[in-house]
Amino acid sequence: MADDNSRRTEKLESNVAHLEHQIEQLNSVVIEQGKLLERLKKDVQRQTRAMETLELERIQSNSSKPPHYQ
């Protein structure tokens, strides 16, 4: 009986160690994905501002003042 309990305890400890390792790996992946997401958000914001600036410049260059304002 004691031998059976010892084997079961060893198996449980082995499973726990394996699960801890998997959790560490998953945590690393989540951290990297978080960093990537933040970088992509900043890139999208920068590109959005650039597109807005270009669109505003295009609108301003295409709209001429009426003759009575010149």
ABEGO torsion letter per residue (X at the ends): XAAAAAAAAAAAAAAAAAAAAAAAAAAAAAAAAAAAAAAAAAAAAAAAAAAAAAAAAAAAAABBBBAAAX
